[in-house]
Amino acid sequence: MSARPVVTTGNVLFSLKTFMAAMLAYYIAVRFDLPRPFWAVATVYIVAHPLSGAISSKSLYRMVGTLIGGAATLVLVPNLVNEPILLSAAIIAWVSGCTFISLLDRTPRSYATLLAGYTVLLAGLPLVVAPVNTFDTVVSRVEEIGLAILCASIVSHVVLPVHVGTILLGRIDVWLARAQTRLSVAATAEQDEARNRAERYALAADAADLRSFTTHLQYDGSRYRHAVKLVRSLQHRMVSFLPLLSEMEDLRRALARLDSSQAKQAVSVIDALGSSSTSASGISTARTDLPTSFEERRSWESLLLVNVARNLGDIVEVSRECRSLRDALKKDNAARSARLTVSRDPVPQPHRDVGMASLAALTVAICLATTMVFWIASGWTDGMTFAQISGVLCCLLATMDDPVPAMRKFVSVTLSSIVAAFVYGFAVLPMIDGFVPLVAALGLFLIPAGICLAVPSLAIVGMGLCINFPLLLTLQSHQSSDFTAFANLSVATVFAMVWTIVVCSIFRSVKAETNARRLFSAVQKSVVSIAAGQHTDPHVTHHHVIDVAGLFAAKAAKLPPTSDAVDADLMRDLRTVLNIKAMQELSKEASMLIHLKAESIFSGFATLYRLTPAERGEALRHTLELLDDLILSPADANATDADTSLFVHAAALRVCLAPEADPPSLIIPPSKRNAA
């Protein structure tokens, strides 16, 4: 596979627009005599994004975070400046606490909380030696950041804007096409189970990622900003589609083990549905003529056929709704369509990993504590920069499993920025007189670096060059060449990065396999809580598991082949949750005997999912026996409709739990043998 080109029209346009916004902010900052115009330049590159709506949302959250951080600075520094130890403890607690809270919110809104934390480092630490300037410094910081935000937003929305809605539609189309391909492959059994599982994880990751786009969509300049609810409704259907694919694959496998004409006919219907999915509208008009209930004697085969009919009907219906919502996005009445369509759809909450958030916050606290102690003990003036940069880096890279490789790359990029800043500061800028020549000179460096910022694989390189360069150069209205100050700033910056690498490698580096196991454990706990009878909205659980599956996809790609986490199938766990929840509702109206058997099944699943996969041998056999006991219960003339539906869901649970198992045969569970 060839690498994607770096220098493209879109990337060059993004870099030119960002440079234009940065120079506009710099010009205004100089004209209004702001003390640190280089912060305005750096902030433009911090909030830069190819999509205009994303810039607006990032700008808003950055402004909110800056205001909160500025208010915290006004409270902490003047009141505790005479107690350096206490002030340091307060700053550490604030920054690490904000980091913890931001990591619990995996939407773009988390940027506001994160910035509220490290704004205290950037604005508050320099005030320790001059607390009387606290208010003026905080106001200046808000002005510089606000100016940068305003310039970046105006340029992005006015000069050839790239709207979030347009990109979002493209991503939705790609997702739907890939989902249709997955349906065709799963229906015809053209790939092995592991490959299909990996592809479903990838679809889950893309569906969950639409949540971030939906957040940015609210700030888009196009008409799509009115269709936020419509996009959320579409995502709800996309999320519902994935476990249906997994179930269809398992049902087909179970049918293949039955040598009967009806089973072969059902397999043919599945194959036909897979063939129709290769066209954009074929699946919406596909026929699934299978029995939706058993009129005669209940058997394993009849239960399978009913589940196949329900599964294929759901696939056709969800596919039709996805296509309908996608078409509605193109229409001018998208906002009205959204109000009519999505009133029943829940707003999903992302998965929150409190443990990893706590570890990241602890790492920030340790890094800040050690650097501040060094600053106080050494008396080094630029020890403040040492503490600032190390703390900010820990905050910015807190979302990574192992931030050390990225930090090492960042060090090499920073060294390049130092060299470039030295050449510009002591050789180029002293020879320049006038704003236009200055802009031309800066553009020779910042425009190529901005192109890197637009490429995801080079984003760290672009960020390091575009942000560090103006900060190290300390762009002012009248540039001064102080080698001692430049050297101290450069040394403090590099030392801060090296020390951050040391601290993170000791406390923060977590293998992808460890995080994959944590995600797997989170889903198992969801199954246990549902099986134990804890009341949880199945729709919320549905979105939560899909969200975790999307996160798991990124980890699974890095797992070694020998890891037992490679075989984890979170879609089956989700199907288990949904079927157990449905059975719990039906058991309330079932006959007493069926109700008691269902309760035994729930207890069996709670016990089963408390164990690791390697420990489930005996518990799995016992749970299958309980399911078989319910499925093959003797026919009862007084059976209720709830009993019939329970049998169907029990069969679906059995297929989910053991799709390769032989058809059920009635075995009396050991507990009943002992009772007898």
TAFENZI-V429149 format. One line per field, one symbol per residue. phi: phi as a letter, one per 20 degrees, with the letter a starting at -180 (. if undefined). psi: psi as a letter, one per 30 degrees, with the letter a starting at -180 (. if undefined). burial: + if it has 24 or more other ideal C-beta (glycine too) atoms within 12 Angstrom, else -. A space follows every 50 residues. Layout:
phi=???
psi=???
burial=???
This chain:
phi=.ffffeecgffffgfffffffffffffffffelffcfffffffgffefbf efffffffffffffffffffffffefffecfecgffffffffffffffff ffffdedgfffffffgfeffffeeffefebffegffffffffffffffff ffffffeeelfdefgffffffffffffffffffffffdlecfffffffff ffffffffffffffffffdfeefffedffffffffgffffffffffffff ffffffeddbffffffffffffffffffdfdfffdfdcfcfebeedffbf ffffffffffffffffffffffffffffffefefffffffddfeefefdf fddffffffffffgfffffffffffffemfgefffgfgfffffgffdffe fcffgffffffffffffffffffffdceffedcpffffffffffdfffff fffedgfdffffffffefgfffflgcfcfdddffffffffffffffffff fffffeddfcffffffffffffffffffffffnffcfffffgffffffff fffffffdffgeffffefcfffffffgfffffffffffdeffffffffff ffffffffeeefgfdegffffffffffffffeggfcfefeffgfffgfff fffffffbfeffgfcfcfggffffff
psi=kkkkkejleeeeeeeeeeeeeeeeeeeeeeeghkeiffeeeeeefefkkf keeeeeeeeeeeeeeeeeeeeeefeeeefgffieeeeeeeeeeeeeeeee eeffjhlfffeeeeefefeeeeeeeffefiffgeeeeeeeeeeeeeeeee eeeeeefejikjkeeeeeeeeeeeeeeeeeeeeeeeeghflleeeeeeee eeeeeeeeffeeeeefffglflffffgeeeeeeeeeeeefeefeeeeeee eeeeeffkileeeeeeeeeeeeeeeffflefeefgkkiilkflkfbkkle eeeeeeeeeeeeeeeeeeeeeeeeeeeffflfheeeeeefegffkljkkl kkjeeeeeeeeeeeeeeeeeeeeeeeefgkegfeeeeeeeeeeeeegffk ejfeeeeeeeeeeeeeeeeeeeeeefeeeffkjleeeeeeeeffeeeeef eeffjefgeeeeeeeeeeeeeefiklejklijeeeeeeeeeeeeeeeeee eeeefeffjkleeeeeeeeeeeeeeeeeeeefgkjkkeeeeeeeeeeeee eeeeeefgklffkffegkjfeeeeeeeeeeeeeeeeffglleeeeeeeee eeeeeeeeffllefggdeeeeeeeeeeeeeegkkkkfgkleeeeeeeeee eeeeeeeiffllkkkjkkkeeeeee.
burial=-----+----++++++++++++++++++++---+++++++++++++++++ ++++++++++++++++++++++++-++--++-----++-+++++++++++ ++++++++++++++++++++++++++++--+--+--++-+++++++++++ +++++++---+++++++++-++--++++++++++++++----+--+++++ ++++++++++++++++++++++-+++++++++++++++++++++++++++ ++++++++---++--+++++++++-++-----++-+-+-++--+---+-+ ++++++++++++++++-++++++++++++----+--++--++--+--+-+ +++--++-++++++++++++++-++------+++++++++++++++++++ ++++-++++++-+++++++++--++---+--------++-+++-++++++ +++++--+++++++++++++++++++--+------+--++++++++++++ ++++--++++-++-++++++++++++++++++---+-+++++++++++++ ++++++--+-----++-+++++++++++++++++-++--++--++-++++ +++++++++---+-----++-++++++++++++--------+++++++++ +++++++++-+-++----+-------
